[in-house]
C-alpha cells in the first residue's frame, strides 16, 4: 500500500514508518518538524507541510495516490493544553479538519487516527473498555474526542472509513534502529526515570504516594510502541472489509505502579534512582488500565511486549546510547 504518515518524524510515527517499510509498503512522511526530528525519518519520502496550512497539504497530496493516511500529528501535553487551549483546539481539531478536507479533495477515503485514553477522563471502572463514559478533563482529551466525533460524522456524510486507536501509555524503543522517545519536553514517567538513572539534572518526582493502590502510587498501563505500530497495520487491513468509523482501546491490560517502574528501571540500569514525593496532581486518577478485548477480537491484535522489564530495557538501551540527533539529557 501507499501510506501517508502525518507526524512521521515523531515518536510513534517514526516507529510506524519503520514497521510499514520493513513490510514493503510505500510511505511518505508529512511533518512540520515543530516537535519531530529529521534524524528519526529513516524510511520513506519526506514532505514538509503543516496541517494549519491547507495549501501545503494540497502540495503533499498532489501527484501521489495514497491508499490511506495515518494521523499522528498533535499537541499532546496535558498540562500545556490547560494553559493553551486555543492552540490545542486549533492544531488537533482544525488541523485534522484541514487534513480530512484535503483527503476528500484528493479522493483518499481511509484514515487511522491516533487518539488517547484521555478521552475517558476519570475512570469509573477498574478496566476501561470502549463503552466507558467519555468525559475528558482537559483540552487535550477533549480535542481528541471531538476528532472522533468528526470521523463518525464523516463516515455518515462522505463514506470515510476510519479507525481511532486510543492509546494508554506508549513506551519503549527500537534501539537497534536508533528511534525512541525523543521529546525535548518530557512528561512521561519511563523516560524521566531513565534520565534520572543517567544522572539528569532534574529531580525525579512522584506525584502522590497516598492513593488507594498497593504501594500508594498511581498505577498505569504501559504498551510498547511496536505493539502500537502492529495495531495500526491491523487497522489498515480491518478497513478493507469494514465501512464506517471504529474505535479501539490499546493497552497491555496490566497495571504497574510508579514505584514498580522505578524499581524495574533501577534493576535494569544498575543505577540508584533518587526521587522525592510531591503533592498529587489535579486530575490524576489512582488507576488507569485498559481493556483491549475488542482490539484482540476484531483486529486480531496480540501485544508481544506483555512484561514491564523488556519494555523498560528497550527504552534504557536507547536512552543510554541516544543517536547524535538527540543528545543525552536533551
Secondary structure, 3 states (H helix, E strand, C coil): CEEEEECCCCHHHHHHHHHHHHCCCEEEEEECCCCCCHHHCCCCEEEECCCCCHHHHHHHHCCCCCCEEEECCCCCCHHHHHHCHHHHHHHHHHHHHHHHHHHHHCCCCEEEEEEEHHHCCCCCCCCECCCCCCCCCCHHHHHHHHHHHHHHHHHHHHCCEEEEEEECEEECCEHHHCECCCCCCCCCHHHHHHHHHCCCCCCEEEECCCCCCCCCCCEECEEEHHHHHHHHHHHHHHHHHCCCEEEEEECCCCCEEHHHHHHHHHHHHCCCCCEEEECCCCCCCCEECECCHHHHHHHCCCCCCCCHHHHHHHHHHHHHCCCCCCCCCC
